[in-house]
Amino acid sequence: MKIARVIGTTISTVKDEKISGTKLLIVRQSDATGEKSVGDSFVAIDLVDAGQGDLVMTAEGSSARQTYLTKDCPVDAVIIGVLDELEVDGQMVYRQSGIQKETE
Amino acid sequence: MRIARVIGTTVSTIKDENLTGRKLLILRPTDETGKVNGKPYVAVDTLDAGVGDLVLTAHGSGGRQTNQTKNSPVDAVIMAVIDWLEVAGEEVYRQS
């Protein structure tokens, strides 16, 4: 799965009927701290009501169809989780509401 | 799914029989604002997208999950025509 940032949204009224009613968010893969984006943007079906700017986890390929919303749908990317925290090498490198400085 | 712009169409009379009657459009991937940034590819169109439209395409086995492309040697299908793109709260594309 990729760590990715939600950078925008897309609206399309004409689409495959199997995915009508789903939210299509534009995401871009991030590094392990969530600060730097590391790739092209792509569009994923949102399963978890992620919002603009959220750091999320995506699944791609046929795995993207292993959910009740995207089963047998022409879909190859889905947002499966909103990330609250990222800890790397024992260090908290990301927290959804921003990292409180120790001094505060 | 990739955001892509329809740049043209292709006609092929001699082809796998599963593809007969399918519309084959040529696309180029774009960034989130609709600016082209990749190599052209062909996708089956099931939604009557037109040249110049911005669309979403599903790839790999995802390309076979429509009535027109099931059990076909197809790895890319147009599954949405984009009306409107918004990035960081700003409208960056609207279908004219």
N, CA and C atoms of all chains as a GROMACS GRO file, in nm:
protein
  600
    1MET      N    1   0.085  -0.121   0.000
    1MET     CA    2   0.000   0.000   0.000
    1MET      C    3   0.088   0.124   0.000
    2LYS      N    4   0.037   0.233  -0.054
    2LYS     CA    5   0.114   0.357  -0.058
    2LYS      C    6   0.066   0.453   0.050
    3ILE      N    7   0.161   0.536   0.101
    3ILE     CA    8   0.124   0.653   0.182
    3ILE      C    9   0.102   0.765   0.081
    4ALA      N   10  -0.013   0.832   0.087
    4ALA     CA   11  -0.041   0.935  -0.014
    4ALA      C   12  -0.116   1.051   0.049
    5ARG      N   13  -0.105   1.167  -0.012
    5ARG     CA   14  -0.172   1.288   0.036
    5ARG      C   15  -0.291   1.315  -0.055
    6VAL      N   16  -0.406   1.349   0.004
    6VAL     CA   17  -0.522   1.386  -0.079
    6VAL      C   18  -0.500   1.531  -0.124
    7ILE      N   19  -0.487   1.552  -0.257
    7ILE     CA   20  -0.458   1.689  -0.304
    7ILE      C   21  -0.578   1.751  -0.373
    8GLY      N   22  -0.682   1.672  -0.402
    8GLY     CA   23  -0.798   1.733  -0.468
    8GLY      C   24  -0.908   1.634  -0.494
    9THR      N   25  -1.007   1.677  -0.572
    9THR     CA   26  -1.121   1.589  -0.598
    9THR      C   27  -1.164   1.603  -0.744
   10THR      N   28  -1.240   1.503  -0.793
   10THR     CA   29  -1.283   1.509  -0.932
   10THR      C   30  -1.431   1.476  -0.937
   11ILE      N   31  -1.505   1.547  -1.020
   11ILE     CA   32  -1.648   1.523  -1.033
   11ILE      C   33  -1.672   1.471  -1.175
   12SER      N   34  -1.743   1.357  -1.186
   12SER     CA   35  -1.780   1.316  -1.322
   12SER      C   36  -1.919   1.254  -1.316
   13THR      N   37  -2.010   1.314  -1.393
   13THR     CA   38  -2.148   1.263  -1.392
   13THR      C   39  -2.157   1.143  -1.486
   14VAL      N   40  -2.087   1.150  -1.601
   14VAL     CA   41  -2.093   1.036  -1.694
   14VAL      C   42  -1.983   0.939  -1.650
   15LYS      N   43  -2.024   0.826  -1.593
   15LYS     CA   44  -1.923   0.726  -1.554
   15LYS      C   45  -1.989   0.589  -1.552
   16ASP      N   46  -1.906   0.485  -1.538
   16ASP     CA   47  -1.956   0.348  -1.536
   16ASP      C   48  -2.059   0.337  -1.425
   17GLU      N   49  -2.175   0.277  -1.456
   17GLU     CA   50  -2.284   0.280  -1.357
   17GLU      C   51  -2.244   0.209  -1.228
   18LYS      N   52  -2.150   0.119  -1.234
   18LYS     CA   53  -2.114   0.045  -1.111
   18LYS      C   54  -2.047   0.136  -1.009
   19ILE      N   55  -1.993   0.249  -1.052
   19ILE     CA   56  -1.926   0.335  -0.953
   19ILE      C   57  -2.002   0.464  -0.931
   20SER      N   58  -2.130   0.466  -0.969
   20SER     CA   59  -2.205   0.590  -0.943
   20SER      C   60  -2.218   0.606  -0.791
   21GLY      N   61  -2.208   0.732  -0.746
   21GLY     CA   62  -2.223   0.756  -0.603
   21GLY      C   63  -2.094   0.743  -0.524
   22THR      N   64  -1.983   0.708  -0.594
   22THR     CA   65  -1.858   0.699  -0.517
   22THR      C   66  -1.782   0.830  -0.529
   23LYS      N   67  -1.696   0.855  -0.430
   23LYS     CA   68  -1.615   0.977  -0.429
   23LYS      C   69  -1.481   0.947  -0.494
   24LEU      N   70  -1.438   1.033  -0.586
   24LEU     CA   71  -1.313   1.011  -0.660
   24LEU      C   72  -1.215   1.121  -0.618
   25LEU      N   73  -1.117   1.086  -0.535
   25LEU     CA   74  -1.022   1.186  -0.486
   25LEU      C   75  -0.890   1.177  -0.560
   26ILE      N   76  -0.826   1.293  -0.580
   26ILE     CA   77  -0.694   1.295  -0.643
   26ILE      C   78  -0.591   1.284  -0.531
   27VAL      N   79  -0.498   1.188  -0.544
   27VAL     CA   80  -0.396   1.169  -0.441
   27VAL      C   81  -0.259   1.167  -0.506
   28ARG      N   82  -0.158   1.192  -0.422
   28ARG     CA   83  -0.020   1.182  -0.473
   28ARG      C   84   0.062   1.112  -0.366
   29GLN      N   85   0.147   1.018  -0.406
   29GLN     CA   86   0.224   0.940  -0.309
   29GLN      C   87   0.320   1.030  -0.231
   30SER      N   88   0.333   1.003  -0.100
   30SER     CA   89   0.423   1.083  -0.015
   30SER      C   90   0.539   0.996   0.034
   31ASP      N   91   0.642   1.063   0.092
   31ASP     CA   92   0.750   0.986   0.156
   31ASP      C   93   0.701   0.944   0.296
   32ALA      N   94   0.791   0.882   0.374
   32ALA     CA   95   0.746   0.821   0.501
   32ALA      C   96   0.713   0.926   0.606
   33THR      N   97   0.743   1.056   0.580
   33THR     CA   98   0.705   1.157   0.680
   33THR      C   99   0.579   1.230   0.635
   34GLY      N  100   0.536   1.207   0.512
   34GLY     CA  101   0.416   1.272   0.462
   34GLY      C  102   0.443   1.412   0.410
   35GLU      N  103   0.568   1.459   0.426
   35GLU     CA  104   0.592   1.598   0.384
   35GLU      C  105   0.621   1.608   0.235
   36LYS      N  106   0.706   1.514   0.185
   36LYS     CA  107   0.750   1.529   0.045
   36LYS      C  108   0.666   1.439  -0.045
   37SER      N  109   0.617   1.493  -0.160
   37SER     CA  110   0.543   1.403  -0.250
   37SER      C  111   0.644   1.342  -0.347
   38VAL      N  112   0.619   1.216  -0.380
   38VAL     CA  113   0.720   1.141  -0.455
   38VAL      C  114   0.662   1.073  -0.578
   39GLY      N  115   0.579   1.135  -0.651
   39GLY     CA  116   0.530   1.065  -0.770
   39GLY      C  117   0.420   1.142  -0.838
   40ASP      N  118   0.366   1.080  -0.943
   40ASP     CA  119   0.257   1.146  -1.015
   40ASP      C  120   0.128   1.135  -0.934
   41SER      N  121   0.036   1.224  -0.965
   41SER     CA  122  -0.095   1.213  -0.897
   41SER      C  123  -0.177   1.105  -0.966
   42PHE      N  124  -0.269   1.046  -0.891
   42PHE     CA  125  -0.364   0.950  -0.951
   42PHE      C  126  -0.496   0.964  -0.876
   43VAL      N  127  -0.598   0.895  -0.924
   43VAL     CA  128  -0.731   0.910  -0.865
   43VAL      C  129  -0.771   0.779  -0.800
   44ALA      N  130  -0.826   0.788  -0.680
   44ALA     CA  131  -0.867   0.668  -0.607
   44ALA      C  132  -1.009   0.686  -0.554
   45ILE      N  133  -1.081   0.572  -0.543
   45ILE     CA  134  -1.216   0.576  -0.486
   45ILE      C  135  -1.199   0.591  -0.334
   46ASP      N  136  -1.272   0.683  -0.275
   46ASP     CA  137  -1.259   0.707  -0.131
   46ASP      C  138  -1.359   0.622  -0.054
   47LEU      N  139  -1.307   0.537   0.036
   47LEU     CA  140  -1.394   0.450   0.117
   47LEU      C  141  -1.412   0.502   0.258
   48VAL      N  142  -1.326   0.598   0.297
   48VAL     CA  143  -1.318   0.632   0.438
   48VAL      C  144  -1.344   0.780   0.462
   49ASP      N  145  -1.409   0.845   0.365
   49ASP     CA  146  -1.442   0.988   0.381
   49ASP      C  147  -1.320   1.072   0.412
   50ALA      N  148  -1.212   1.048   0.336
   50ALA     CA  149  -1.090   1.127   0.358
   50ALA      C  150  -1.117   1.268   0.307
   51GLY      N  151  -1.046   1.364   0.367
   51GLY     CA  152  -1.068   1.503   0.327
   51GLY      C  153  -0.947   1.560   0.256
   52GLN      N  154  -0.964   1.680   0.203
   52GLN     CA  155  -0.856   1.751   0.134
   52GLN      C  156  -0.738   1.766   0.230
   53GLY      N  157  -0.618   1.724   0.186
   53GLY     CA  158  -0.500   1.743   0.269
   53GLY      C  159  -0.470   1.627   0.362
   54ASP      N  160  -0.563   1.532   0.377
   54ASP     CA  161  -0.539   1.417   0.465
   54ASP      C  162  -0.426   1.330   0.410
   55LEU      N  163  -0.355   1.267   0.503
   55LEU     CA  164  -0.258   1.164   0.463
   55LEU      C  165  -0.332   1.031   0.471
   56VAL      N  166  -0.327   0.954   0.362
   56VAL     CA  167  -0.407   0.831   0.357
   56VAL      C  168  -0.322   0.714   0.310
   57MET      N  169  -0.385   0.596   0.312
   57MET     CA  170  -0.321   0.474   0.262
   57MET      C  171  -0.406   0.424   0.145
   58THR      N  172  -0.338   0.390   0.032
   58THR     CA  173  -0.414   0.345  -0.085
   58THR      C  174  -0.376   0.201  -0.119
   59ALA      N  175  -0.469   0.129  -0.183
   59ALA     CA  176  -0.439  -0.004  -0.238
   59ALA      C  177  -0.468   0.000  -0.387
   60GLU      N  178  -0.385  -0.070  -0.466
   60GLU     CA  179  -0.400  -0.061  -0.612
   60GLU      C  180  -0.405  -0.198  -0.675
   61GLY      N  181  -0.432  -0.199  -0.805
   61GLY     CA  182  -0.442  -0.326  -0.878
   61GLY      C  183  -0.572  -0.396  -0.844
   62SER      N  184  -0.572  -0.529  -0.856
   62SER     CA  185  -0.697  -0.602  -0.831
   62SER      C  186  -0.736  -0.592  -0.683
   63SER      N  187  -0.639  -0.563  -0.595
   63SER     CA  188  -0.674  -0.548  -0.453
   63SER      C  189  -0.774  -0.434  -0.434
   64ALA      N  190  -0.772  -0.339  -0.527
   64ALA     CA  191  -0.863  -0.225  -0.512
   64ALA      C  192  -1.008  -0.268  -0.527
   65ARG      N  193  -1.029  -0.389  -0.578
   65ARG     CA  194  -1.169  -0.435  -0.596
   65ARG      C  195  -1.214  -0.524  -0.481
   66GLN      N  196  -1.131  -0.538  -0.377
   66GLN     CA  197  -1.168  -0.630  -0.268
   66GLN      C  198  -1.245  -0.555  -0.158
   67THR      N  199  -1.334  -0.465  -0.197
   67THR     CA  200  -1.416  -0.397  -0.097
   67THR      C  201  -1.561  -0.402  -0.144
   68TYR      N  202  -1.655  -0.383  -0.049
   68TYR     CA  203  -1.797  -0.395  -0.086
   68TYR      C  204  -1.834  -0.290  -0.190
   69LEU      N  205  -1.767  -0.173  -0.184
   69LEU     CA  206  -1.805  -0.062  -0.274
   69LEU      C  207  -1.746  -0.081  -0.414
   70THR      N  208  -1.632  -0.151  -0.423
   70THR     CA  209  -1.565  -0.155  -0.554
   70THR      C  210  -1.559  -0.295  -0.612
   71LYS      N  211  -1.632  -0.390  -0.554
   71LYS     CA  212  -1.628  -0.528  -0.602
   71LYS      C  213  -1.676  -0.532  -0.747
   72ASP      N  214  -1.599  -0.599  -0.837
   72ASP     CA  215  -1.634  -0.613  -0.980
   72ASP      C  216  -1.651  -0.479  -1.050
   73CYS      N  217  -1.587  -0.372  -1.000
   73CYS     CA  218  -1.596  -0.241  -1.065
   73CYS      C  219  -1.468  -0.214  -1.143
   74PRO      N  220  -1.478  -0.130  -1.249
   74PRO     CA  221  -1.360  -0.094  -1.327
   74PRO      C  222  -1.276   0.009  -1.250
   75VAL      N  223  -1.207  -0.043  -1.146
   75VAL     CA  224  -1.136   0.045  -1.052
   75VAL      C  225  -0.998  -0.016  -1.026
   76ASP      N  226  -0.892   0.067  -1.015
   76ASP     CA  227  -0.762   0.007  -0.982
   76ASP      C  228  -0.693   0.081  -0.869
   77ALA      N  229  -0.765   0.169  -0.800
   77ALA     CA  230  -0.702   0.235  -0.684
   77ALA      C  231  -0.812   0.275  -0.586
   78VAL      N  232  -0.787   0.252  -0.457
   78VAL     CA  233  -0.889   0.282  -0.356
   78VAL      C  234  -0.819   0.330  -0.229
   79ILE      N  235  -0.881   0.427  -0.160
   79ILE     CA  236  -0.826   0.476  -0.034
   79ILE      C  237  -0.885   0.388   0.078
   80ILE      N  238  -0.798   0.319   0.150
   80ILE     CA  239  -0.847   0.223   0.249
   80ILE      C  240  -0.829   0.271   0.392
   81GLY      N  241  -0.761   0.385   0.411
   81GLY     CA  242  -0.746   0.431   0.550
   81GLY      C  243  -0.692   0.572   0.555
   82VAL      N  244  -0.733   0.645   0.661
   82VAL     CA  245  -0.676   0.777   0.687
   82VAL      C  246  -0.569   0.756   0.795
   83LEU      N  247  -0.449   0.812   0.773
   83LEU     CA  248  -0.339   0.787   0.867
   83LEU      C  249  -0.344   0.891   0.980
   84ASP      N  250  -0.342   0.841   1.106
   84ASP     CA  251  -0.338   0.934   1.219
   84ASP      C  252  -0.193   0.968   1.254
   85GLU      N  253  -0.111   0.863   1.254
   85GLU     CA  254   0.028   0.886   1.298
   85GLU      C  255   0.124   0.803   1.215
   86LEU      N  256   0.246   0.853   1.200
   86LEU     CA  257   0.354   0.775   1.137
   86LEU      C  258   0.474   0.781   1.230
   87GLU      N  259   0.526   0.662   1.264
   87GLU     CA  260   0.646   0.658   1.348
   87GLU      C  261   0.754   0.586   1.271
   88VAL      N  262   0.871   0.651   1.255
   88VAL     CA  263   0.981   0.592   1.179
   88VAL      C  264   1.106   0.594   1.268
   89ASP      N  265   1.172   0.480   1.281
   89ASP     CA  266   1.293   0.469   1.366
   89ASP      C  267   1.267   0.525   1.506
   90GLY      N  268   1.148   0.492   1.561
   90GLY     CA  269   1.122   0.533   1.699
   90GLY      C  270   1.084   0.680   1.712
   91GLN      N  271   1.080   0.750   1.600
   91GLN     CA  272   1.047   0.894   1.605
   91GLN      C  273   0.907   0.913   1.547
   92MET      N  274   0.827   0.997   1.615
   92MET     CA  275   0.695   1.030   1.560
   92MET      C  276   0.719   1.132   1.448
   93VAL      N  277   0.694   1.092   1.324
   93VAL     CA  278   0.726   1.185   1.216
   93VAL      C  279   0.601   1.251   1.158
   94TYR      N  280   0.485   1.198   1.194
   94TYR     CA  281   0.361   1.261   1.144
   94TYR      C  282   0.250   1.233   1.243
   95ARG      N  283   0.172   1.338   1.271
   95ARG     CA  284   0.047   1.316   1.346
   95ARG      C  285  -0.058   1.400   1.277
   96GLN      N  286  -0.176   1.347   1.262
   96GLN     CA  287  -0.277   1.411   1.179
   96GLN      C  288  -0.301   1.555   1.222
   97SER      N  289  -0.302   1.580   1.356
   97SER     CA  290  -0.334   1.718   1.396
   97SER      C  291  -0.204   1.797   1.412
   98GLY      N  292  -0.095   1.753   1.351
   98GLY     CA  293   0.032   1.826   1.362
   98GLY      C  294   0.104   1.782   1.489
   99ILE      N  295   0.237   1.781   1.484
   99ILE     CA  296   0.315   1.727   1.598
   99ILE      C  297   0.332   1.839   1.701
  100GLN      N  298   0.277   1.812   1.827
  100GLN     CA  299   0.295   1.913   1.932
  100GLN      C  300   0.443   1.910   1.973
  101LYS      N  301   0.501   2.032   1.983
  101LYS     CA  302   0.642   2.037   2.029
  101LYS      C  303   0.644   1.988   2.175
  102GLU      N  304   0.753   1.917   2.220
  102GLU     CA  305   0.759   1.868   2.358
  102GLU      C  306   0.736   1.982   2.456
  103THR      N  307   0.791   2.100   2.425
  103THR     CA  308   0.787   2.208   2.526
  103THR      C  309   0.643   2.251   2.552
  104GLU      N  310   0.555   2.240   2.452
  104GLU     CA  311   0.419   2.295   2.479
  104GLU      C  312   0.351   2.214   2.586
  105MET      N  313  -0.674   0.511  -1.061
  105MET     CA  314  -0.714   0.545  -1.199
  105MET      C  315  -0.630   0.664  -1.244
  106ARG      N  316  -0.608   0.670  -1.373
  106ARG     CA  317  -0.527   0.780  -1.425
  106ARG      C  318  -0.618   0.885  -1.487
  107ILE      N  319  -0.580   1.012  -1.466
  107ILE     CA  320  -0.647   1.120  -1.540
  107ILE      C  321  -0.580   1.125  -1.676
  108ALA      N  322  -0.658   1.129  -1.784
  108ALA     CA  323  -0.597   1.128  -1.918
  108ALA      C  324  -0.681   1.211  -2.013
  109ARG      N  325  -0.615   1.260  -2.117
  109ARG     CA  326  -0.686   1.339  -2.218
  109ARG      C  327  -0.700   1.256  -2.344
  110VAL      N  328  -0.820   1.255  -2.403
  110VAL     CA  329  -0.842   1.181  -2.527
  110VAL      C  330  -0.783   1.263  -2.641
  111ILE      N  331  -0.684   1.206  -2.711
  111ILE     CA  332  -0.620   1.284  -2.817
  111ILE      C  333  -0.657   1.231  -2.955
  112GLY      N  334  -0.719   1.113  -2.962
  112GLY     CA  335  -0.753   1.064  -3.095
  112GLY      C  336  -0.820   0.930  -3.090
  113THR      N  337  -0.837   0.871  -3.207
  113THR     CA  338  -0.906   0.742  -3.212
  113THR      C  339  -0.830   0.649  -3.304
  114THR      N  340  -0.855   0.519  -3.291
  114THR     CA  341  -0.786   0.424  -3.378
  114THR      C  342  -0.886   0.323  -3.430
  115VAL      N  343  -0.866   0.283  -3.556
  115VAL     CA  344  -0.955   0.185  -3.617
  115VAL      C  345  -0.872   0.062  -3.646
  116SER      N  346  -0.926  -0.056  -3.612
  116SER     CA  347  -0.850  -0.178  -3.638
  116SER      C  348  -0.948  -0.285  -3.683
  117THR      N  349  -0.939  -0.327  -3.808
  117THR     CA  350  -1.037  -0.425  -3.857
  117THR      C  351  -0.990  -0.566  -3.821
  118ILE      N  352  -0.858  -0.590  -3.832
  118ILE     CA  353  -0.811  -0.725  -3.798
  118ILE      C  354  -0.766  -0.720  -3.652
  119LYS      N  355  -0.846  -0.784  -3.564
  119LYS     CA  356  -0.814  -0.778  -3.421
  119LYS      C  357  -0.880  -0.897  -3.352
  120ASP      N  358  -0.848  -0.913  -3.227
  120ASP     CA  359  -0.905  -1.022  -3.149
  120ASP      C  360  -1.057  -1.009  -3.151
  121GLU      N  361  -1.126  -1.121  -3.168
  121GLU     CA  362  -1.273  -1.111  -3.187
  121GLU      C  363  -1.343  -1.053  -3.065
  122ASN      N  364  -1.278  -1.061  -2.948
  122ASN     CA  365  -1.344  -1.002  -2.830
  122ASN      C  366  -1.354  -0.851  -2.841
  123LEU      N  367  -1.275  -0.792  -2.933
  123LEU     CA  368  -1.272  -0.646  -2.942
  123LEU      C  369  -1.365  -0.592  -3.048
  124THR      N  370  -1.435  -0.683  -3.120
  124THR     CA  371  -1.518  -0.632  -3.228
  124THR      C  372  -1.627  -0.542  -3.169
  125GLY      N  373  -1.647  -0.428  -3.240
  125GLY     CA  374  -1.754  -0.338  -3.197
  125GLY      C  375  -1.714  -0.248  -3.082
  126ARG      N  376  -1.588  -0.254  -3.040
  126ARG     CA  377  -1.546  -0.169  -2.926
  126ARG      C  378  -1.477  -0.045  -2.980
  127LYS      N  379  -1.505   0.070  -2.916
  127LYS     CA  380  -1.442   0.194  -2.958
  127LYS      C  381  -1.304   0.202  -2.892
  128LEU      N  382  -1.199   0.228  -2.973
  128LEU     CA  383  -1.062   0.233  -2.922
  128LEU      C  384  -1.011   0.376  -2.934
  129LEU      N  385  -0.993   0.443  -2.822
  129LEU     CA  386  -0.947   0.582  -2.824
  129LEU      C  387  -0.801   0.590  -2.781
  130ILE      N  388  -0.731   0.691  -2.834
  130ILE     CA  389  -0.591   0.713  -2.794
  130ILE      C  390  -0.591   0.822  -2.688
  131LEU      N  391  -0.515   0.797  -2.580
  131LEU     CA  392  -0.512   0.891  -2.467
  131LEU      C  393  -0.368   0.920  -2.428
  132ARG      N  394  -0.353   1.035  -2.355
  132ARG     CA  395  -0.223   1.060  -2.291
  132ARG      C  396  -0.251   1.094  -2.146
  133PRO      N  397  -0.176   1.038  -2.051
  133PRO     CA  398  -0.199   1.070  -1.910
  133PRO      C  399  -0.168   1.217  -1.884
  134THR      N  400  -0.238   1.275  -1.784
  134THR     CA  401  -0.212   1.414  -1.751
  134THR      C  402  -0.188   1.425  -1.600
  135ASP      N  403  -0.142   1.546  -1.559
  135ASP     CA  404  -0.129   1.567  -1.415
  135ASP      C  405  -0.267   1.610  -1.362
  136GLU      N  406  -0.272   1.652  -1.236
  136GLU     CA  407  -0.404   1.677  -1.175
  136GLU      C  408  -0.468   1.804  -1.228
  137THR      N  409  -0.395   1.880  -1.315
  137THR     CA  410  -0.459   2.000  -1.371
  137THR      C  411  -0.497   1.977  -1.516
  138GLY      N  412  -0.467   1.858  -1.569
  138GLY     CA  413  -0.503   1.828  -1.707
  138GLY      C  414  -0.390   1.852  -1.804
  139LYS      N  415  -0.270   1.882  -1.751
  139LYS     CA  416  -0.154   1.903  -1.839
  139LYS      C  417  -0.095   1.766  -1.874
  140VAL      N  418  -0.080   1.741  -2.007
  140VAL     CA  419  -0.033   1.610  -2.052
  140VAL      C  420   0.108   1.584  -2.000
  141ASN      N  421   0.133   1.461  -1.948
  141ASN     CA  422   0.269   1.436  -1.896
  141ASN      C  423   0.310   1.291  -1.915
  142GLY      N  424   0.259   1.224  -2.020
  142GLY     CA  425   0.301   1.084  -2.032
  142GLY      C  426   0.284   1.030  -2.173
  143LYS      N  427   0.316   0.902  -2.187
  143LYS     CA  428   0.316   0.838  -2.319
  143LYS      C  429   0.172   0.805  -2.361
  144PRO      N  430   0.143   0.809  -2.491
  144PRO     CA  431   0.008   0.774  -2.535
  144PRO      C  432  -0.022   0.627  -2.514
  145TYR      N  433  -0.150   0.596  -2.492
  145TYR     CA  434  -0.193   0.456  -2.484
  145TYR      C  435  -0.336   0.446  -2.536
  146VAL      N  436  -0.382   0.324  -2.558
  146VAL     CA  437  -0.516   0.303  -2.614
  146VAL      C  438  -0.605   0.244  -2.505
  147ALA      N  439  -0.729   0.290  -2.500
  147ALA     CA  440  -0.823   0.234  -2.402
  147ALA      C  441  -0.957   0.213  -2.473
  148VAL      N  442  -1.033   0.113  -2.425
  148VAL     CA  443  -1.168   0.092  -2.477
  148VAL      C  444  -1.258   0.198  -2.416
  149ASP      N  445  -1.339   0.261  -2.502
  149ASP     CA  446  -1.429   0.365  -2.452
  149ASP      C  447  -1.570   0.308  -2.442
  150THR      N  448  -1.627   0.313  -2.322
  150THR     CA  449  -1.763   0.262  -2.304
  150THR      C  450  -1.861   0.376  -2.279
  151LEU      N  451  -1.808   0.503  -2.278
  151LEU     CA  452  -1.895   0.614  -2.237
  151LEU      C  453  -1.909   0.721  -2.344
  152ASP      N  454  -1.864   0.689  -2.468
  152ASP     CA  455  -1.872   0.788  -2.576
  152ASP      C  456  -1.794   0.915  -2.544
  153ALA      N  457  -1.674   0.900  -2.492
  153ALA     CA  458  -1.590   1.017  -2.467
  153ALA      C  459  -1.545   1.072  -2.602
  154GLY      N  460  -1.524   1.204  -2.607
  154GLY     CA  461  -1.485   1.266  -2.734
  154GLY      C  462  -1.340   1.310  -2.729
  155VAL      N  463  -1.285   1.338  -2.847
  155VAL     CA  464  -1.147   1.386  -2.852
  155VAL      C  465  -1.140   1.519  -2.777
  156GLY      N  466  -1.039   1.533  -2.690
  156GLY     CA  467  -1.025   1.656  -2.612
  156GLY      C  468  -1.081   1.642  -2.472
  157ASP      N  469  -1.167   1.541  -2.451
  157ASP     CA  470  -1.222   1.522  -2.316
  157ASP      C  471  -1.112   1.478  -2.220
  158LEU      N  472  -1.134   1.513  -2.092
  158LEU     CA  473  -1.048   1.460  -1.985
  158LEU      C  474  -1.127   1.345  -1.923
  159VAL      N  475  -1.060   1.230  -1.909
  159VAL     CA  476  -1.132   1.111  -1.861
  159VAL      C  477  -1.050   1.042  -1.752
  160LEU      N  478  -1.111   0.939  -1.688
  160LEU     CA  479  -1.038   0.853  -1.596
  160LEU      C  480  -1.031   0.715  -1.659
  161THR      N  481  -0.913   0.652  -1.650
  161THR     CA  482  -0.901   0.516  -1.705
  161THR      C  483  -0.857   0.420  -1.595
  162ALA      N  484  -0.914   0.298  -1.596
  162ALA     CA  485  -0.875   0.193  -1.502
  162ALA      C  486  -0.787   0.094  -1.578
  163HIS      N  487  -0.688   0.040  -1.507
  163HIS     CA  488  -0.586  -0.039  -1.576
  163HIS      C  489  -0.574  -0.179  -1.518
  164GLY      N  490  -0.498  -0.263  -1.585
  164GLY     CA  491  -0.477  -0.400  -1.540
  164GLY      C  492  -0.609  -0.476  -1.547
  165SER      N  493  -0.630  -0.563  -1.449
  165SER     CA  494  -0.755  -0.642  -1.452
  165SER      C  495  -0.876  -0.550  -1.433
  166GLY      N  496  -0.851  -0.429  -1.378
  166GLY     CA  497  -0.961  -0.332  -1.364
  166GLY      C  498  -1.021  -0.299  -1.499
  167GLY      N  499  -0.938  -0.310  -1.604
  167GLY     CA  500  -0.986  -0.277  -1.738
  167GLY      C  501  -1.086  -0.377  -1.791
  168ARG      N  502  -1.100  -0.490  -1.723
  168ARG     CA  503  -1.193  -0.595  -1.775
  168ARG      C  504  -1.324  -0.597  -1.697
  169GLN      N  505  -1.344  -0.501  -1.606
  169GLN     CA  506  -1.463  -0.509  -1.519
  169GLN      C  507  -1.581  -0.432  -1.576
  170THR      N  508  -1.594  -0.426  -1.707
  170THR     CA  509  -1.715  -0.364  -1.763
  170THR      C  510  -1.779  -0.465  -1.858
  171ASN      N  511  -1.908  -0.445  -1.888
  171ASN     CA  512  -1.977  -0.544  -1.972
  171ASN      C  513  -1.909  -0.556  -2.108
  172GLN      N  514  -1.856  -0.442  -2.157
  172GLN     CA  515  -1.796  -0.447  -2.291
  172GLN      C  516  -1.658  -0.509  -2.292
  173THR      N  517  -1.590  -0.515  -2.176
  173THR     CA  518  -1.451  -0.562  -2.179
  173THR      C  519  -1.429  -0.688  -2.098
  174LYS      N  520  -1.539  -0.749  -2.045
  174LYS     CA  521  -1.513  -0.868  -1.961
  174LYS      C  522  -1.465  -0.981  -2.052
  175ASN      N  523  -1.373  -1.060  -1.996
  175ASN     CA  524  -1.310  -1.174  -2.066
  175ASN      C  525  -1.247  -1.132  -2.198
  176SER      N  526  -1.197  -1.006  -2.203
  176SER     CA  527  -1.133  -0.959  -2.326
  176SER      C  528  -0.987  -0.924  -2.296
  177PRO      N  529  -0.901  -0.931  -2.400
  177PRO     CA  530  -0.761  -0.897  -2.379
  177PRO      C  531  -0.745  -0.745  -2.373
  178VAL      N  532  -0.798  -0.686  -2.264
  178VAL     CA  533  -0.801  -0.539  -2.253
  178VAL      C  534  -0.744  -0.503  -2.116
  179ASP      N  535  -0.649  -0.405  -2.113
  179ASP     CA  536  -0.595  -0.368  -1.980
  179ASP      C  537  -0.616  -0.219  -1.950
  180ALA      N  538  -0.699  -0.152  -2.032
  180ALA     CA  539  -0.728  -0.011  -2.001
  180ALA      C  540  -0.868   0.021  -2.054
  181VAL      N  541  -0.950   0.081  -1.966
  181VAL     CA  542  -1.086   0.116  -2.008
  181VAL      C  543  -1.119   0.254  -1.953
  182ILE      N  544  -1.190   0.333  -2.035
  182ILE     CA  545  -1.235   0.464  -1.988
  182ILE      C  546  -1.360   0.440  -1.903
  183MET      N  547  -1.357   0.478  -1.773
  183MET     CA  548  -1.472   0.448  -1.687
  183MET      C  549  -1.533   0.575  -1.628
  184ALA      N  550  -1.481   0.694  -1.669
  184ALA     CA  551  -1.546   0.820  -1.626
  184ALA      C  552  -1.501   0.932  -1.717
  185VAL      N  553  -1.593   1.023  -1.746
  185VAL     CA  554  -1.559   1.145  -1.820
  185VAL      C  555  -1.561   1.256  -1.716
  186ILE      N  556  -1.452   1.332  -1.707
  186ILE     CA  557  -1.438   1.429  -1.597
  186ILE      C  558  -1.510   1.559  -1.634
  187ASP      N  559  -1.600   1.606  -1.541
  187ASP     CA  560  -1.664   1.735  -1.560
  187ASP      C  561  -1.577   1.847  -1.503
  188TRP      N  562  -1.504   1.808  -1.388
  188TRP     CA  563  -1.453   1.919  -1.308
  188TRP      C  564  -1.344   1.866  -1.217
  189LEU      N  565  -1.232   1.938  -1.211
  189LEU     CA  566  -1.122   1.898  -1.122
  189LEU      C  567  -1.096   2.013  -1.025
  190GLU      N  568  -1.079   1.975  -0.898
  190GLU     CA  569  -1.046   2.077  -0.799
  190GLU      C  570  -0.922   2.030  -0.725
  191VAL      N  571  -0.821   2.119  -0.713
  191VAL     CA  572  -0.698   2.084  -0.641
  191VAL      C  573  -0.678   2.189  -0.532
  192ALA      N  574  -0.661   2.142  -0.406
  192ALA     CA  575  -0.642   2.232  -0.291
  192ALA      C  576  -0.748   2.342  -0.291
  193GLY      N  577  -0.871   2.301  -0.318
  193GLY     CA  578  -0.980   2.396  -0.306
  193GLY      C  579  -0.997   2.488  -0.426
  194GLU      N  580  -0.906   2.480  -0.521
  194GLU     CA  581  -0.916   2.568  -0.639
  194GLU      C  582  -0.963   2.487  -0.760
  195GLU      N  583  -1.056   2.544  -0.839
  195GLU     CA  584  -1.099   2.474  -0.960
  195GLU      C  585  -0.986   2.484  -1.062
  196VAL      N  586  -0.939   2.369  -1.113
  196VAL     CA  587  -0.828   2.373  -1.209
  196VAL      C  588  -0.871   2.327  -1.347
  197TYR      N  589  -0.991   2.266  -1.357
  197TYR     CA  590  -1.038   2.223  -1.488
  197TYR      C  591  -1.190   2.216  -1.485
  198ARG      N  592  -1.252   2.263  -1.591
  198ARG     CA  593  -1.398   2.244  -1.605
  198ARG      C  594  -1.422   2.206  -1.749
  199GLN      N  595  -1.499   2.102  -1.774
  199GLN     CA  596  -1.526   2.056  -1.910
  199GLN      C  597  -1.599   2.167  -1.986
  200SER      N  598  -1.538   2.211  -2.099
  200SER     CA  599  -1.604   2.324  -2.170
  200SER      C  600  -1.715   2.269  -2.259
   0.00000   0.00000   0.00000
